[in-house]
C-alpha cells in the first residue's frame, strides 16, 4: 500500500472512532444520528480503500 492510502486508512479509522465516542456521549437523538453517520462513513471509506487496493492487485495479476 502507498503511504497516502495508509494515511487515509488511518484517518478513516480515526473518523470511525470519533463517531463511536460521539454516539457514546450523545444525550439527544440528532447528535447520536450524527455519530452513527460518522461511524458508517469511516467504515465505508476504509472498506473502499481496501477494495481498491485488492482490485489493483487482481488487475496486475491478470496482466
N, C-alpha and C positions, 0 to 999 in steps of 0.2 A: 504494500500500500504506500501511496505517496504521503509525504509529510502533511500536505494540505488536507488530504482526505482523513488522515488520523486526527488532525486538529478539529475538523468539522465533526468527526465522530465523537470526540471528547466534548465539544460544545453541545451536541445534541443530547449527550448523556447528562450534562450539567442542566440543560433546559428541562429534561425529564425529572431530574431530582428536585429542581426548583418547584416544578409543578406538584410533586408529591408533598413537599413542605407546605406549599400554599393550600393544598387540599386538607392537610392535617390541621392547619391553623385556621381554616375558614370557619367563620361563625354564621355567615349569610350565604344563601344559595348562589348568588351571582359570582361571588369570589370562588366558591367551590367549582362552579362550572368553568370559570377561567382556568383554575388549576388543572382540572381534567383535560382542558384543551391543550395546555402546555405539555401534559403527560403524553397525550395522543400525538401531538406534533413532534415531540422529541423522539418517541418510539418509531413513528413512521419515517422520520428523516434518517434515523440510524439504520433501519432496515433497508431503506432506499440506497444508502451509501454502500452497504454490504452487498446488496443485489447488483448494483452497478459494477462493483469490483469482480464479482463472480461471473457476470456476463462478459466482462473484458477478458477474463481468463479463458472462458469457454470459446470465445471468438479467436483468441490467439492459438488455442489448441487445434482448431479446425483448419487453420492456415498453415 
